[in-house]
Amino acid sequence: MNPGFVISIAQRNKVLVFEPTFNAYYDTLINVYDMMTAAVMKLPRLETILCFDCEGSQAVLKVCFLC
């Protein structure tokens, strides 16, 4: 079972510190987000698949939440 993110508390020089630091977690999460973004950038856009042979004006699909 994957424990997920584990943060330990340690005492150094009479100060409690988190291991790994929150900055390390932030950097890791941003790196995962960047890798996911890079992975989907290689996929063709949906409108290029749906409208590959469509004639007429070229338009970009717009997102409509709860239309």
Backbone bond lengths (Angstrom), bond angles and torsions (degrees), N, CA, C in turn:
res aa  C-N    CA-C-N  psi(-1)  N-CA   C-N-CA  omega(-1)  CA-C   N-CA-C  phi
1 M - - - 1.443 - - 1.529 108.61 -
2 N 1.309 116.47 137.25 1.460 121.96 -179.67 1.527 109.50 -80.74
3 P 1.344 117.58 123.12 1.463 118.58 -179.21 1.523 113.40 -75.98
4 G 1.319 117.97 -7.13 1.459 120.45 -179.02 1.515 110.53 77.54
5 F 1.304 116.14 -140.28 1.452 120.85 179.43 1.517 109.38 -90.23
6 V 1.311 116.31 124.92 1.454 121.37 -179.60 1.518 108.29 -114.32
7 I 1.333 116.16 126.32 1.460 121.57 177.18 1.519 107.53 -119.20
8 S 1.314 115.44 128.03 1.459 120.97 177.09 1.523 109.11 -106.66
9 I 1.323 115.26 153.18 1.460 120.69 175.36 1.524 107.37 -110.94
10 A 1.317 115.48 129.17 1.459 120.96 -179.80 1.523 109.26 -128.33
11 Q 1.322 114.71 159.98 1.463 119.57 177.66 1.524 108.37 -109.20
12 R 1.319 115.37 124.24 1.461 121.35 177.04 1.521 108.27 -132.27
13 N 1.309 116.02 123.81 1.467 121.34 179.51 1.527 111.31 52.91
14 K 1.321 115.24 45.02 1.472 122.81 178.63 1.523 113.29 62.48
15 V 1.339 116.89 24.99 1.465 122.28 178.24 1.528 107.76 -128.91
16 L 1.319 116.03 134.32 1.462 119.75 175.87 1.528 109.43 -79.67
17 V 1.319 116.03 130.84 1.466 121.46 179.17 1.525 108.62 -129.85
18 F 1.312 115.21 153.96 1.457 121.68 176.77 1.521 109.40 -94.58
19 E 1.327 115.65 137.82 1.464 120.84 177.08 1.511 108.42 -125.35
20 P 1.268 122.08 125.31 1.463 126.85 -13.22 1.527 110.53 -67.46
21 T 1.294 115.83 166.96 1.460 120.62 -177.26 1.527 110.11 -71.28
22 F 1.317 115.46 162.24 1.457 119.36 177.70 1.531 111.15 -66.18
23 N 1.319 117.21 -30.26 1.469 119.85 175.62 1.530 111.04 -64.01
24 A 1.329 116.79 -36.20 1.469 119.97 177.21 1.529 110.63 -65.75
25 Y 1.342 116.90 -41.39 1.463 120.01 175.73 1.521 110.96 -62.57
26 Y 1.304 116.37 -44.27 1.468 120.92 179.34 1.528 110.01 -58.76
27 D 1.322 116.80 -47.77 1.466 120.52 -179.88 1.527 111.31 -61.30
28 T 1.331 116.62 -39.94 1.466 120.52 179.48 1.523 111.16 -65.38
29 L 1.329 117.30 -45.21 1.464 120.17 -179.85 1.527 111.87 -65.05
30 I 1.317 116.86 -40.53 1.470 119.95 177.27 1.525 110.29 -64.45
31 N 1.327 116.99 -38.47 1.462 120.84 178.92 1.531 110.65 -64.58
32 V 1.338 117.80 -41.75 1.474 121.06 177.38 1.520 110.11 -62.59
33 Y 1.318 117.05 -44.04 1.468 121.43 178.35 1.530 110.60 -60.51
34 D 1.325 116.94 -44.03 1.470 120.66 178.65 1.520 111.47 -63.23
35 M 1.343 117.37 -39.13 1.467 120.00 179.13 1.524 111.29 -67.15
36 M 1.347 117.54 -39.11 1.467 120.33 177.48 1.526 110.31 -65.67
37 T 1.319 117.24 -41.58 1.463 121.05 178.69 1.521 110.48 -62.58
38 A 1.329 116.88 -44.90 1.470 120.66 179.41 1.534 111.23 -63.14
39 A 1.318 117.34 -35.65 1.473 120.76 -178.92 1.522 111.37 -67.34
40 V 1.324 118.66 -40.67 1.457 119.69 -177.60 1.518 112.45 -83.21
41 M 1.313 118.72 -14.77 1.464 120.57 178.33 1.533 111.28 -67.17
42 K 1.325 116.73 -21.44 1.469 121.19 -179.82 1.524 111.94 -81.89
43 L 1.338 117.36 -13.47 1.463 120.90 -179.71 1.526 110.10 -81.27
44 P 1.322 117.53 143.65 1.464 119.11 177.49 1.519 110.83 -68.48
45 R 1.311 115.57 146.79 1.465 120.35 179.28 1.518 109.50 -68.70
46 L 1.312 117.01 150.07 1.457 122.67 -176.11 1.523 112.05 -60.86
47 E 1.337 116.87 -40.70 1.468 117.63 -177.77 1.522 112.28 -67.73
48 T 1.330 118.48 -24.84 1.465 119.09 176.60 1.520 110.74 -73.65
49 I 1.328 117.31 -25.79 1.468 120.61 177.28 1.528 110.02 -81.66
50 L 1.331 117.77 -44.09 1.466 121.23 -176.88 1.520 112.07 -71.16
51 C 1.302 116.93 -38.70 1.466 121.10 -172.74 1.521 111.62 -114.06
52 F 1.323 116.67 37.77 1.455 119.73 -176.28 1.526 111.64 -62.70
53 D 1.327 116.61 -41.69 1.462 119.41 -177.64 1.529 112.19 -110.20
54 C 1.325 117.53 17.94 1.468 120.81 178.95 1.521 110.24 -72.76
55 E 1.306 114.87 142.30 1.446 119.83 174.43 1.517 108.39 -105.48
56 G 1.290 116.60 157.93 1.460 120.45 -179.11 1.516 110.15 113.10
57 S 1.319 114.61 -163.69 1.464 118.46 -176.08 1.526 110.52 -70.45
58 Q 1.304 115.23 141.85 1.452 121.77 177.38 1.525 108.02 -86.24
59 A 1.309 117.98 125.96 1.459 121.87 -179.61 1.521 108.84 -135.09
60 V 1.299 115.43 158.31 1.452 122.00 178.18 1.520 107.94 -101.10
61 L 1.339 116.01 137.53 1.454 119.46 177.80 1.516 109.88 -64.69
62 K 1.320 116.66 141.99 1.452 121.78 178.99 1.522 109.35 -112.48
63 V 1.315 116.15 142.95 1.461 121.86 179.23 1.522 108.89 -79.50
64 C 1.327 115.66 135.35 1.462 121.22 178.71 1.518 107.54 -131.31
65 F 1.337 116.98 106.52 1.449 121.57 179.36 1.521 109.96 -85.30
66 L 1.319 116.03 125.44 1.463 123.12 176.43 1.532 112.12 50.51
67 C 1.314 115.58 51.53 1.475 120.44 -179.68 1.504 111.15 -71.69
